[in-house]
Amino acid sequence: VRLLDNDLSMMDLQLTSLNQQIDLSKSNVDSYESMARSGQDVNRTAYRQALDEHNQLVDRYNAILTSRKSKYASYSAEIAEINEMVQRYNSGNR
């Protein structure tokens, strides 16, 4: 359980960091798109690179989130098992 708890905590840190990076990259992409909408010249290569980087960050975030959900399910199952054992012990069914 402790190992899973540590894994979940590490994943939470990674997700927080990636979320911050995603927010920054989204602002960058939005800036390019705003410039284009206002009729300003936009470096298409730089825009595509910013968009690709943003999408890669989102893909990494989603992969970690999917893994975290799976680990959390295992963690919850182990906690439920431990709680059941404690309940049996406390009720005298040792």
N, C-alpha and C positions, 0 to 999 in steps of 0.2 A: 504494500500500500504506500509506503513512504517513497519508494522509487517512482511509482506512478504519480504521486503527489509532486515530487520534484520535476518529473517530466512535464506535467501540466503547468507548473509554475514557469519553467523555461519556455514552453510554448507560448504562454501568455505574454512573456517579455518579448519574444520574437514577434508576436502578432501586434503588440503595441508599437514596437519599433517600425514594423512594416506599414502599419496604419499611418504613422506620421510621415513616412516616406511617400506613401500613396497620396496623402493630402498635398504634399509639396509638389509631386509630379503632376497631380491633377491641376494645381494652380498654374503650373508651367504650360500644360496643354491648353487650359482655358485661355491663357494669355495669348497664345498663338491664334487660337480660334477667334478671340475677340478682335485681334488685329486684322485678321482676314475679313471678318464681317464688316469692319469699319473701312475696308478698302485699302488698307495698308499692305505693302509688299511683305510677304512672309517667306522665310527661307524654308522651302518644302522639305529639304533633307533634314534640317534641324527639327522641324515639326514632326516628321515621321519618326525620327530617332526618339524624341520626347514621348510620343505616343507609344512606340514599341517598349520603351523602358517602363512606362506606366503600366502597360498590359502585362509585362513580365512580373512586376511587383504584385499586381493583382493575382496573377496565376500562382505565385509563391505563397501569398497570403491564403488563398483558397486551399492550396495543398496542405498547408500547416493546419488550417482550421478543420479540414476533413480528418486529418490524423488526430487532432486534439479531440474531436468528437468521439472517435473510436476509442482512444485511451480513456476518456472520461466515462464511457460506457463500462469499460473494464474496471475502472476505479470504483464506480458506483456499485457494480456487482460484488466486488470484494468488500466494500463497506457494508453492504446488505448482509453478506455472509457473516462478517464479524459481529454485526449487531444481533443477528439471529443466535449466534453462539453465546453471546453475552446474555441475551434474554433467556435462553435455555438454562444457562448457569444460574442466573438470578432466580429463576423459578424452581430451582432444585433439581432440574433434569441434567445432572452432571454425568 
